[in-house]
Amino acid sequence: MPNVRSRRRALPRVAAHDREAADHYLARTLLTVEGRLQRLYTRRQMSDETRRIASVFAGTDPQVPLWDDYLQVAYLENARDGLLSALRDLQQRHRRQS
């Protein structure tokens, strides 16, 4: 099985405008996720204790109103972390290719 480096060398180089488009797309998506998170945060000012209680309720009783907000916030926070990581990795890769 070939190692990772040999596979990386075989990948085609991406044109600079395509790299910028990917960066722009990820950044725009990240802004959208951040906006949705801010709306959720301001709609329900959850303290840390409330979040912990909501997580317990979310795991035990899906009829609790905090269930939806808790799941949305958890999903969007995970999406934000993934987008930040992807954007960071993409920018590092572009610097190496330059």
N, C-alpha and C positions, 0 to 999 in steps of 0.2 A: 504494500500500500504506500503510495507516495506521501511524502510529508507535506505539511501545510505550506511551507515556503515554496515548494515547487509548483503547487497549485496556484499560489498567488502570482507567481511570475507569468503563468499562462493566461491570466485574465487580461482582457484588452484594456488599453488606456482609454479613459473617458475624456471627451472634449471638455474644455474649461467651462463653456456655457452650460453643459449638462450637469457639471458639478455644482455650479451656482444655482441651477434650477432645483436640484435635489436639496441643497441647503435651504433655499427659499421655501420649498414645499414643507420641509420638516419644521422650520421656524414658524411658518404660518399655522400649521396644524398645532404646534405647541401653544401658540397664542390663543387659539380657539379653545383648547383644553383648559388653559389658565383662566380664560374668561368664564367658562362654565363653572369651574371650581370657585371662583370669586363670587359668582351669583349664588351658588349653594352655601358658601360660607356666610354671606351676608343675610341670606334668607333665614337661616337658622344659626344663630350665634351659639355654636356648641362649645362648651368648655371641655377640657380634657376628661373630666369626670363624666360629663354627659355622653361623650363619645364612647367611653368605656362601657357605660350602661347600655348605650345603643348597640354596641357590638355584642354584648351578652344577650340582649333581647333579640337582635337580628339572628343570632344562632339558635335561639330557643322558640321565638314566637314571631312568625312572619306577618302577623296582623298588627303589630306595633307600628305606628306612623313613622317612627324614626328609621324603620327598616329600609325604605326606599332611599332616603337621604344618605344613610350610612353606606349602602351599597354603591350609590352613585359616586359619593366622595371617594370611597376605597378604589373603585374602578378607575376614576379619573386620575387619582394620585398615582396609581400603577402605570397608567398610560403616560402621564407626564414624566415619570421616572424613565420609562422606556424611550420616550422621544428625546429626552435630554441626553441619555446615553448614546443613542443612535446619532444624534447631531454632533456630539463630541467626537465620537469615533470617525464619523465622516469627515469632519474638519481636520482631524489628525492625519487621516489617510490622504487628504488632498495636499496637506503641507509636505508630506513625504514624497508625493508624486511631482510636486513642483520643482 
